[in-house]
Amino acid sequence: MTSRNSLRKQIRAQRRALTLHQQETYAQQFADHFAKSYLFRNSDRIAFYMANDGELDPSYLMANAWAMGKKCYLPVLMHLHDKSLLFAPYEPDVAMTYNQFGIPEPAVSARHRIKARNLDLIVMPLVAFDKKGNRIGMGGGYYDRTLGFLNARTQWHKPRLVGIGYSFQEVASINSESWDVPLSYIATEKDFIPIKA
């Protein structure tokens, strides 16, 4: 078992051990301070995710976004062999379907889905992070494949990428791989951390 897989197993167990009350409290704390950030206030098209496997739930932040008239999106898996994402508009009353991992996705036609480059901000789940903006996800590589174009850019950096998780998901250092796409910011229930280039 690799060190990344060991870390995933350990931190996922910690996440799942949180009580429902703890999860809700941390999600509200995260939303309360992140909603005040310049980054959030100045982003109009924002991608979120549906919390799964004990992840920090961004639904309170989504409620803030809707109240402010922002457009919200959720990731939608493309073909299984492609392992990349498109983003579908999401509103409280939209019909949902489940992908092969059992995660809800908006049931909208392909013509309404957009590419990551058309978003201002992507709020991303993570399993572990360090303060240099390195992230370990669930291991599928969906976000890295989808956002790989950002590694080739030198000036235009939208969408901004915010990895969110609980503060205990921070580790001292993560060795980055060539395909990893670094985060612009980290947000937890305690902190909002801009990543220095």
C-alpha positions in Angstrom: 0.0 0.0 0.0 1.4 3.4 -1.0 1.8 6.2 1.5 -1.0 8.1 -0.3 -3.4 5.2 0.0 -2.5 4.8 3.7 -3.2 8.5 4.2 -6.5 8.2 2.4 -7.6 5.3 4.6 -6.6 7.1 7.8 -8.2 10.4 7.1 -11.4 9.0 5.5 -11.8 7.0 8.7 -11.5 10.2 10.8 -14.0 12.0 8.6 -16.5 9.1 9.0 -16.1 9.1 12.7 -17.5 12.7 13.0 -21.0 12.8 14.5 -23.7 14.4 12.4 -23.8 17.4 14.8 -20.0 17.9 14.3 -20.4 17.7 10.5 -23.1 20.3 10.5 -21.3 22.6 13.0 -18.1 22.5 10.9 -20.0 23.0 7.7 -21.7 26.1 9.1 -18.5 27.5 10.5 -16.8 27.0 7.1 -19.6 28.7 5.2 -19.8 31.6 7.6 -16.2 32.7 7.2 -15.8 31.7 3.6 -18.9 33.6 2.5 -17.2 36.8 3.7 -14.1 36.3 1.6 -13.3 38.6 -1.4 -12.9 35.5 -3.5 -16.4 34.2 -2.9 -18.1 37.7 -3.1 -16.4 38.4 -6.4 -17.2 35.0 -8.1 -20.4 34.6 -10.0 -20.2 31.1 -11.5 -19.2 28.7 -8.8 -18.9 24.9 -8.9 -19.6 23.0 -5.7 -20.0 19.2 -5.0 -22.4 16.9 -3.1 -20.7 15.8 0.1 -20.0 12.1 0.2 -18.0 9.8 2.5 -17.9 12.3 5.4 -16.6 15.2 3.3 -17.1 18.8 4.5 -20.5 19.7 3.3 -20.6 22.9 1.1 -24.4 23.1 1.1 -24.6 26.0 3.5 -22.2 28.0 1.3 -24.4 27.1 -1.7 -27.4 28.5 0.1 -25.4 31.8 0.5 -24.5 31.7 -3.2 -28.2 31.3 -4.2 -29.2 34.1 -1.9 -26.6 36.4 -3.5 -27.9 35.5 -7.0 -24.8 33.5 -8.0 -25.0 30.6 -10.5 -24.2 27.3 -8.9 -22.9 24.1 -10.6 -22.2 20.5 -9.7 -19.7 18.2 -11.4 -21.0 15.6 -13.8 -19.0 12.6 -14.8 -18.4 12.2 -18.5 -17.9 8.7 -20.0 -16.3 6.2 -17.7 -13.3 5.8 -19.9 -12.8 9.6 -20.1 -12.5 10.2 -16.3 -13.1 13.9 -16.6 -15.8 16.3 -15.5 -18.3 18.8 -16.9 -20.4 21.1 -14.7 -24.2 21.2 -14.7 -26.3 24.1 -13.3 -27.8 23.3 -10.0 -30.8 24.8 -8.2 -32.7 23.5 -5.2 -35.6 22.1 -7.3 -33.6 20.5 -10.1 -34.1 16.8 -10.8 -31.2 14.6 -9.8 -29.7 11.3 -11.0 -27.0 9.1 -9.5 -23.6 8.4 -11.1 -21.7 5.1 -10.9 -20.3 6.1 -7.5 -23.8 6.8 -6.1 -23.2 10.6 -6.0 -26.2 12.8 -7.1 -25.8 14.8 -10.3 -28.2 17.3 -11.9 -30.3 15.5 -14.6 -29.8 18.2 -17.3 -29.1 17.7 -20.9 -25.6 17.8 -22.2 -26.1 21.2 -23.9 -26.6 22.8 -20.5 -23.3 21.5 -19.1 -20.2 23.7 -19.2 -16.4 23.2 -19.1 -14.3 24.2 -16.1 -12.7 27.1 -18.0 -16.1 28.8 -18.0 -16.3 29.0 -14.1 -15.0 31.6 -11.8 -14.5 29.3 -8.8 -14.4 25.6 -8.1 -15.0 24.4 -4.5 -13.3 21.0 -4.5 -13.4 18.2 -2.0 -10.1 16.6 -0.7 -8.8 13.9 1.5 -5.6 15.7 2.6 -3.9 19.0 1.9 -0.7 20.9 2.8 -0.2 24.6 3.0 1.6 24.7 -0.3 -1.6 24.0 -2.1 -1.0 20.3 -2.7 -4.1 18.0 -2.5 -4.8 14.3 -2.3 -8.2 13.4 -3.6 -10.0 10.1 -3.7 -7.6 8.7 -6.2 -9.7 8.8 -9.4 -7.9 11.8 -10.9 -11.1 13.4 -12.2 -10.3 16.9 -11.1 -6.7 16.7 -12.2 -7.7 15.6 -15.7 -10.4 18.2 -15.9 -8.2 21.0 -14.7 -4.9 20.1 -16.3 -5.1 23.0 -18.7 -4.4 25.3 -15.7 -0.8 23.9 -15.4 0.0 25.3 -18.8 -1.3 28.8 -18.1 1.0 31.6 -16.9 -1.4 34.5 -16.6 -5.1 33.8 -16.8 -5.8 31.6 -13.8 -9.6 31.1 -13.8 -11.2 29.2 -12.4 -9.7 29.7 -9.0 -9.5 26.4 -7.1 -10.4 26.1 -3.4 -9.9 22.8 -1.6 -12.1 22.4 1.4 -11.9 20.0 4.2 -11.7 19.8 8.0 -8.6 21.2 9.7 -7.5 17.8 10.8 -7.0 16.9 7.1 -3.9 19.0 6.9 -0.6 17.2 6.7 2.9 18.6 6.9 3.8 17.9 3.2 2.5 16.1 0.2 4.8 15.1 -2.6 3.2 16.5 -5.8 3.1 14.5 -9.0 3.5 16.0 -12.5 -0.3 15.7 -13.2 -1.4 17.3 -9.9 -3.1 20.7 -10.3 -2.3 22.9 -7.3 -5.0 24.7 -5.3 -5.3 28.5 -5.2 -6.7 28.4 -1.6 -7.5 26.1 1.2 -10.6 26.6 3.4 -11.5 24.7 6.6 -13.9 25.3 9.5 -11.1 27.3 11.0 -9.1 29.0 8.3 -9.1 30.5 4.8 -5.5 30.1 3.5 -4.4 31.8 0.2 -1.6 29.7 -1.4 1.5 31.7 -2.3 2.7 31.1 -5.8 
